[in-house]
Amino acid sequence: GIPREPGAHWTEPGCQSCTCQGGRVLCDTVSCSIPCSHPLPAPAGGCCPTCMGCLHEGVARAEGDVFSPANGNCTVCVCLAGNVSCLSPECPPGSCPSHSTADCCSCNPEKCNFRGRTYAHGARFSLDGDDCTTCVCQGGEVECSFTPCPMLDCPQQQWHLGPGQCCSTCRDPPAPAGCFLDDNGVEFPVGQIWSPGDPCELCICQADGSVSCQRTDCVETCPYPIHIPGQCCPDCSAGCTYMGRTFSNNETFPSALDPCLSCICLVR
């Protein structure tokens, strides 16, 4: 609703820059050139940030304002034309007579005097004749502590501290004196032979503490063998087993299937 002359420039709400060209209106977003590092936000009604002041850590600073950042009161900053420049104090080298949190320069003494000797700051050393203690020069004072020892993966009964050693080591476990069986808690000496419950299996205790077992193969067979309790192989020379009954050699007995038949046990 407003007539514009050809070539006229103006700004619409929303930071749109418009131009009247040939009876048409051409608009584009306002392009801002910011020549400073810490500009202030655009003022009310403006589109571009301003370098007349600084925005540092969320705080607006006026032109020429001198301030210290929140993380250190020993650093001094200044706002000039939208740029923030900070300077930290230069601390002289050397030792300090005391420590004070109010001082900007915190330093530590360079040397420690300990037992007639002088050590540089941060130096580590051992006491005379005691290599198990480590000392360090820190802040003009000497702090000593025992040398840390590694964790051992053996029982305490096997720990061993040798002459001149600071830390214990694992002693070699003693040679096995026999074989220990966890199932029944029985320990057998080396060379002992026993049956673990099966008469057909024999075990022997080896010199290294291990157990070696072997089964017995029965080669003698007969039609009606006698199984003797506690014996591995059946006995074919003691008699016969027939229908759940045991008969001695040359013994005669009636057949369980036909009472008219008579049977005899013959060992062959």
Solvent accessible surface area in square Angstrom, and as a share of the most:
residue,aa,sasa,rsa
1,G,132,1.27
2,I,123,0.62
3,P,128,0.81
4,R,92,0.34
5,E,130,0.58
6,P,110,0.69
7,G,45,0.43
8,A,29,0.23
9,H,137,0.61
10,W,40,0.14
11,T,84,0.49
12,E,67,0.30
13,P,124,0.78
14,G,67,0.64
15,C,39,0.23
16,Q,63,0.28
17,S,46,0.30
18,C,1,0.00
19,T,17,0.10
20,C,12,0.07
21,Q,99,0.44
22,G,80,0.77
23,G,74,0.71
24,R,169,0.62
25,V,84,0.48
26,L,84,0.42
27,C,70,0.42
28,D,100,0.52
29,T,86,0.50
30,V,39,0.23
31,S,107,0.69
32,C,47,0.28
33,S,105,0.68
34,I,82,0.41
35,P,116,0.73
36,C,18,0.11
37,S,71,0.46
38,H,56,0.25
39,P,32,0.20
40,L,32,0.16
41,P,85,0.54
42,A,39,0.30
43,P,81,0.51
44,A,113,0.88
45,G,88,0.84
46,G,34,0.33
47,C,41,0.25
48,C,45,0.27
49,P,46,0.29
50,T,40,0.23
51,C,26,0.16
52,M,146,0.65
53,G,0,0.00
54,C,0,0.00
55,L,66,0.33
56,H,23,0.10
57,E,113,0.51
58,G,69,0.66
59,V,73,0.42
60,A,69,0.53
61,R,58,0.21
62,A,70,0.54
63,E,82,0.37
64,G,40,0.38
65,D,48,0.25
66,V,93,0.54
67,F,18,0.07
68,S,48,0.31
69,P,19,0.12
70,A,102,0.79
71,N,137,0.70
72,G,27,0.26
73,N,127,0.65
74,C,32,0.19
75,T,30,0.17
76,V,75,0.43
77,C,1,0.00
78,V,40,0.23
79,C,0,0.00
80,L,101,0.50
81,A,59,0.46
82,G,0,0.00
83,N,58,0.30
84,V,23,0.13
85,S,62,0.40
86,C,60,0.36
87,L,138,0.69
88,S,81,0.52
89,P,60,0.38
90,E,166,0.75
91,C,65,0.39
92,P,100,0.63
93,P,134,0.85
94,G,28,0.27
95,S,80,0.52
96,C,34,0.21
97,P,144,0.91
98,S,74,0.47
99,H,121,0.54
100,S,51,0.33
101,T,149,0.86
102,A,89,0.69
103,D,79,0.41
104,C,66,0.40
105,C,38,0.23
106,S,104,0.67
107,C,31,0.19
108,N,69,0.35
109,P,27,0.17
110,E,91,0.41
111,K,129,0.55
112,C,2,0.01
113,N,132,0.68
114,F,51,0.21
115,R,174,0.64
116,G,88,0.85
117,R,139,0.51
118,T,81,0.47
119,Y,37,0.14
120,A,63,0.49
121,H,70,0.31
122,G,40,0.39
123,A,33,0.26
124,R,176,0.64
125,F,32,0.13
126,S,52,0.33
127,L,35,0.17
128,D,109,0.57
129,G,90,0.86
130,D,51,0.27
131,D,114,0.59
132,C,38,0.23
133,T,12,0.07
134,T,43,0.25
135,C,0,0.00
136,V,26,0.15
137,C,0,0.00
138,Q,87,0.39
139,G,23,0.22
140,G,32,0.31
141,E,119,0.54
142,V,34,0.19
143,E,105,0.47
144,C,59,0.35
145,S,72,0.47
146,F,167,0.70
147,T,47,0.27
148,P,119,0.75
149,C,68,0.41
150,P,96,0.60
151,M,184,0.82
152,L,47,0.23
153,D,144,0.75
154,C,22,0.13
155,P,76,0.48
156,Q,127,0.56
157,Q,157,0.70
158,Q,47,0.21
159,W,112,0.39
160,H,71,0.32
161,L,105,0.52
162,G,8,0.08
163,P,138,0.87
164,G,88,0.85
165,Q,87,0.39
166,C,47,0.28
167,C,28,0.17
168,S,33,0.21
169,T,64,0.37
170,C,51,0.31
171,R,128,0.47
172,D,121,0.63
173,P,93,0.59
174,P,118,0.74
175,A,89,0.69
176,P,68,0.43
177,A,87,0.67
178,G,9,0.09
179,C,1,0.01
180,F,125,0.52
181,L,35,0.17
182,D,126,0.65
183,D,126,0.65
184,N,96,0.49
185,G,45,0.43
186,V,65,0.37
187,E,106,0.47
188,F,33,0.14
189,P,78,0.49
190,V,70,0.40
191,G,44,0.42
192,Q,71,0.32
193,I,101,0.51
194,W,31,0.11
195,S,51,0.33
196,P,73,0.46
197,G,70,0.67
198,D,49,0.25
199,P,60,0.38
200,C,21,0.13
201,E,45,0.20
202,L,89,0.44
203,C,4,0.03
204,I,63,0.32
205,C,2,0.01
206,Q,67,0.30
207,A,80,0.62
208,D,102,0.53
209,G,25,0.24
210,S,54,0.35
211,V,60,0.34
212,S,50,0.32
213,C,63,0.38
214,Q,144,0.64
215,R,136,0.49
216,T,62,0.36
217,D,123,0.64
218,C,53,0.32
219,V,137,0.79
220,E,99,0.45
221,T,121,0.70
222,C,39,0.24
223,P,118,0.74
224,Y,116,0.44
225,P,30,0.19
226,I,20,0.10
227,H,135,0.60
228,I,69,0.35
229,P,128,0.81
230,G,73,0.70
231,Q,82,0.37
232,C,30,0.18
233,C,38,0.23
234,P,27,0.17
235,D,32,0.16
236,C,12,0.07
237,S,81,0.52
238,A,52,0.40
239,G,3,0.03
240,C,17,0.10
241,T,44,0.25
242,Y,41,0.16
243,M,123,0.55
244,G,75,0.72
245,R,154,0.56
246,T,90,0.52
247,F,7,0.03
248,S,63,0.41
249,N,69,0.36
250,N,94,0.48
251,E,68,0.31
252,T,84,0.49
253,F,19,0.08
254,P,94,0.59
255,S,13,0.08
256,A,68,0.53
257,L,147,0.73
258,D,54,0.28
259,P,117,0.73
260,C,120,0.72
261,L,104,0.52
262,S,86,0.56
263,C,39,0.23
264,I,91,0.46
265,C,3,0.02
266,L,82,0.41
267,V,46,0.26
268,R,249,0.91
